Amino acid sequence: MPCISCGNPLPDKPNGYDAGHYRSVGSAPNLRFDENNCHGQCKHCNNYLSGNHVQYRIGLISRIGQSAVEDLEADNEPKHYTKDDLRDLEKYYKKKRASYDREI
């Protein structure tokens, strides 16, 4: 997949790109683990262009649709995770990462 913001190809190497959040974890911690809120983003857009937010939104609409983007923008419901919830999330994402690594 290309960078969500600029559309340039993302590198295949480990740590070659960032997990760019549409709504930052600082401003919307409830969306930290929402997969619609996090997409591959080149380091230039994420770090040097402060997320390249306008282009991120355009790219996000093309990926998940206007309605889903508006849902993200309106979601301010706090989430309270237990330690078990976080352990389950860790297992889930480790499995997902291992599956992704096998595909490459």
C-alpha angles and dihedrals in degrees: 000000000000127000108291091227110037101018094231116143114268117232118254093221121103113268089010093129140017136249096245117201120211091208108031120244088237094057098034110023088165088071096050092111099030105118092207088062097052127062139158110278130178116248091243094059095040100044108022099033095040092245095318084248101185093052090042089059092049091050092045093053090053091050104041105011136250095278094053091048090051089050090055091048092052098043108107097142109132116237121210114201124198121214088256091052090053093047090051091049090050091052091046094052094043089055091046091050092049090051091049092048090054091054093056 
